[in-house]
């Protein structure tokens, strides 16, 4: 009982730190997404993606594998450039990853036992972060003046759903969702989905009426469910490496990868959903 009492001040400090960090960073991120020159958004995503990839590769190091951070980061930025520039094919950037990372291990002559997992970690991290972060850039760019609204929709639905899952889980959580993350519960996930759907409805009636209400609610449910999978995927990798947080960049929030794992995982889903309903003229006119 005393351990629980002693833990309460620490939990309050952690919660206050999380809220203060969000209070400082949120206005900057909002301005960059909605009102800054488009290049500022690209630079922000490139910076966050570089930090997230670094943290991913550190997980490989924690497992004892030699990783090539500079090469992997350079190739990840090439993927982002391919997502941004029409004269550079994303497929070419992917091929560069598949050729250059294995070649780097050939010429560095690593220990044979660690060569396969080390090169696999670098390839996976480079493609995972690069392609999914590139989708965020495309989401912001490809749909004309609605790009910022789509990015806001994604972030609000995912992060509000995450907050809803946390509080619903604390109040009502009893049924574990997955052995990967024992603190996640079925009840919390249901609460998170309800929060995401309510957030989507609010967004529709405030600043994004172009997203039809029915489609907004369906998209929110999909993003909520897939966001949980993305979060569990990162938790799986961290547990495999016996690491609690991917980093300590953001006080109270962990690392960059901790903060954007669900966003990365869900960005292609929102991109595909919006492309589908616009391509098939399902938007209300």
QUICOR-V745137 format. One record per residue. N is the residue number from 1. RES is the residue in three letters. SS is DSSP state (2 for helix, 1 for strand, 0 for the rest). D_LAST is the distance of its C-alpha to the last C-alpha in Angstrom with 2 decimals. Layout:
BEGIN
n:res:ss:d_last
N:RES:SS:D_LAST
N:RES:SS:D_LAST
END
This chain:
BEGIN
n:res:ss:d_last
1:UNK:0:60.34
2:UNK:2:61.45
3:UNK:2:59.22
4:UNK:2:56.18
5:UNK:2:57.30
6:UNK:2:57.98
7:UNK:2:54.55
8:UNK:2:52.73
9:UNK:2:53.38
10:UNK:2:52.23
11:UNK:2:48.96
12:UNK:2:48.41
13:UNK:2:49.17
14:UNK:2:46.81
15:UNK:2:43.97
16:UNK:2:44.70
17:UNK:2:44.82
18:UNK:2:41.44
19:UNK:2:39.87
20:UNK:2:41.64
21:UNK:2:40.53
22:UNK:2:36.88
23:UNK:2:37.33
24:UNK:2:38.73
25:UNK:2:36.42
26:UNK:2:33.00
27:UNK:2:32.63
28:UNK:2:33.54
29:UNK:2:31.05
30:UNK:2:28.22
31:UNK:2:29.12
32:UNK:2:29.35
33:UNK:2:25.95
34:UNK:2:24.02
35:UNK:0:26.13
36:UNK:0:28.90
37:UNK:0:28.95
38:UNK:2:27.35
39:UNK:2:30.90
40:UNK:2:31.88
41:UNK:2:29.45
42:UNK:2:30.94
43:UNK:2:34.42
44:UNK:2:33.75
45:UNK:2:32.50
46:UNK:2:35.46
47:UNK:2:37.87
48:UNK:2:36.61
49:UNK:2:36.52
50:UNK:2:40.06
51:UNK:2:41.31
52:UNK:2:39.69
53:UNK:2:41.24
54:UNK:2:44.58
55:UNK:2:44.51
56:UNK:2:43.66
57:UNK:2:46.60
58:UNK:2:48.86
59:UNK:2:48.28
60:UNK:2:49.77
61:UNK:2:52.66
62:UNK:2:53.24
63:UNK:0:53.81
64:UNK:0:56.38
65:UNK:0:54.50
66:UNK:0:54.83
67:UNK:0:51.37
68:UNK:0:50.58
69:UNK:2:48.35
70:UNK:2:48.34
71:UNK:2:47.52
72:UNK:2:44.82
73:UNK:2:43.16
74:UNK:2:43.41
75:UNK:2:41.79
76:UNK:2:39.02
77:UNK:2:38.28
78:UNK:2:38.30
79:UNK:2:35.54
80:UNK:2:33.48
81:UNK:2:34.25
82:UNK:2:33.13
83:UNK:2:29.77
84:UNK:2:29.47
85:UNK:0:31.10
86:UNK:0:29.77
87:UNK:0:33.34
88:UNK:0:34.59
89:UNK:0:33.78
90:UNK:2:33.37
91:UNK:2:35.51
92:UNK:2:38.30
93:UNK:2:38.26
94:UNK:2:38.46
95:UNK:2:41.36
96:UNK:2:43.06
97:UNK:2:42.91
98:UNK:2:44.37
99:UNK:2:47.12
100:UNK:2:48.14
101:UNK:2:48.31
102:UNK:2:50.68
103:UNK:2:52.63
104:UNK:2:53.08
105:UNK:2:54.80
106:UNK:2:56.99
107:UNK:2:58.32
108:UNK:2:58.64
109:UNK:0:60.71
110:UNK:0:59.65
111:UNK:0:61.46
112:UNK:2:60.78
113:UNK:2:60.01
114:UNK:2:57.08
115:UNK:2:55.70
116:UNK:2:53.30
117:UNK:2:51.63
118:UNK:2:51.66
119:UNK:2:49.89
120:UNK:2:47.45
121:UNK:2:46.60
122:UNK:2:45.96
123:UNK:2:43.80
124:UNK:2:41.74
125:UNK:2:41.28
126:UNK:2:40.41
127:UNK:2:37.78
128:UNK:2:36.39
129:UNK:2:35.95
130:UNK:2:35.14
131:UNK:2:32.44
132:UNK:2:30.69
133:UNK:2:30.97
134:UNK:2:29.74
135:UNK:2:26.52
136:UNK:2:26.05
137:UNK:2:26.50
138:UNK:2:23.98
139:UNK:2:21.42
140:UNK:2:22.00
141:UNK:2:22.01
142:UNK:0:19.83
143:UNK:0:16.26
144:UNK:2:16.60
145:UNK:2:16.36
146:UNK:2:15.05
147:UNK:2:18.38
148:UNK:2:20.31
149:UNK:2:17.83
150:UNK:2:18.03
151:UNK:2:21.80
152:UNK:2:22.04
153:UNK:2:20.11
154:UNK:2:22.60
155:UNK:2:25.65
156:UNK:2:25.00
157:UNK:2:24.16
158:UNK:2:27.15
159:UNK:2:29.63
160:UNK:2:28.92
161:UNK:2:29.17
162:UNK:2:32.43
163:UNK:2:33.74
164:UNK:2:32.83
165:UNK:2:34.66
166:UNK:2:37.65
167:UNK:2:38.07
168:UNK:2:37.33
169:UNK:2:39.76
170:UNK:2:42.42
171:UNK:2:42.17
172:UNK:2:41.67
173:UNK:0:42.19
174:UNK:0:44.85
175:UNK:0:43.71
176:UNK:1:43.82
177:UNK:0:40.76
178:UNK:0:42.59
179:UNK:0:46.09
180:UNK:0:44.66
181:UNK:0:43.78
182:UNK:0:45.80
183:UNK:0:44.16
184:UNK:0:40.75
185:UNK:1:40.43
186:UNK:2:38.24
187:UNK:2:37.82
188:UNK:2:36.80
189:UNK:2:34.19
190:UNK:2:32.72
191:UNK:2:32.72
192:UNK:2:31.06
193:UNK:2:28.21
194:UNK:2:27.80
195:UNK:2:27.80
196:UNK:2:25.21
197:UNK:2:22.81
198:UNK:2:23.52
199:UNK:2:22.99
200:UNK:2:19.54
201:UNK:2:18.60
202:UNK:2:20.19
203:UNK:2:18.36
204:UNK:2:14.92
205:UNK:2:16.16
206:UNK:2:17.95
207:UNK:0:16.84
208:UNK:0:14.00
209:UNK:0:11.09
210:UNK:0:8.83
211:UNK:0:10.81
212:UNK:0:9.78
213:UNK:2:13.06
214:UNK:2:14.24
215:UNK:2:13.90
216:UNK:2:15.46
217:UNK:2:18.31
218:UNK:2:18.98
219:UNK:2:19.03
220:UNK:2:21.36
221:UNK:2:23.67
222:UNK:2:23.93
223:UNK:2:24.65
224:UNK:2:27.20
225:UNK:2:29.06
226:UNK:2:29.15
227:UNK:2:30.16
228:UNK:2:33.19
229:UNK:2:34.13
230:UNK:2:33.93
231:UNK:2:36.09
232:UNK:2:38.55
233:UNK:2:38.82
234:UNK:2:39.96
235:UNK:2:42.26
236:UNK:2:43.74
237:UNK:2:44.60
238:UNK:2:46.05
239:UNK:2:48.15
240:UNK:2:49.38
241:UNK:0:50.57
242:UNK:0:51.92
243:UNK:0:49.83
244:UNK:0:48.23
245:UNK:0:45.81
246:UNK:0:44.68
247:UNK:0:45.75
248:UNK:0:46.56
249:UNK:0:44.42
250:UNK:1:42.43
251:UNK:0:44.78
252:UNK:0:43.89
253:UNK:0:41.11
254:UNK:1:43.18
255:UNK:0:42.22
256:UNK:2:39.11
257:UNK:2:38.70
258:UNK:2:39.01
259:UNK:2:36.20
260:UNK:2:33.64
261:UNK:2:34.59
262:UNK:2:31.65
263:UNK:2:29.21
264:UNK:2:30.51
265:UNK:2:30.28
266:UNK:2:26.69
267:UNK:2:25.15
268:UNK:2:24.92
269:UNK:2:23.32
270:UNK:2:20.40
271:UNK:2:20.18
272:UNK:2:20.23
273:UNK:2:17.73
274:UNK:2:15.07
275:UNK:2:16.01
276:UNK:2:15.81
277:UNK:2:12.33
278:UNK:2:11.01
279:UNK:2:13.57
280:UNK:0:12.73
281:UNK:0:8.94
282:UNK:0:8.89
283:UNK:0:6.27
284:UNK:0:3.80
285:UNK:0:0.00
END
